């Protein structure tokens, strides 16, 4: 799935997000305009990882602001067996959301 946002979704995602202008320009180019990340890496002399991180930062902000009602995003460091269980819960929750659409 290619990650894309409308301009209004993009504006909502960056609202209150503490990032620099270059991050905003890169993320808009990729997420709104559909330009390849490699274009920004080459033109700005950045690593592919740096460009990817800029896009990911805005995409995550968008996702966080658009969680289904009653859901929360969490980050945790867990033992492997517990992490496996949490990943399974996540997959089950995604399936439930997909059937509601």
Residue pairs with C-beta under 8 A, 6 or more apart in sequence:
2 34
3 30
3 31
3 55
3 59
4 31
4 32
4 34
5 13
5 31
5 32
5 59
5 62
6 32
7 32
9 62
10 27
10 28
10 31
10 32
10 58
10 62
12 62
12 65
13 58
13 59
13 61
13 62
13 65
14 24
14 27
14 58
14 61
17 57
17 58
17 61
19 54
19 57
19 58
22 44
22 54
23 54
23 57
23 58
24 58
26 37
26 40
26 44
26 51
26 54
26 55
27 54
27 55
27 57
27 58
27 59
29 35
29 39
29 40
30 36
30 37
30 40
30 51
30 55
31 55
31 58
31 59
37 48
37 51
37 52
37 55
38 48
38 51
40 46
40 51
41 47
41 48
41 50
41 51
44 51
63 73
64 73
67 73
68 97
71 93
76 86
78 86
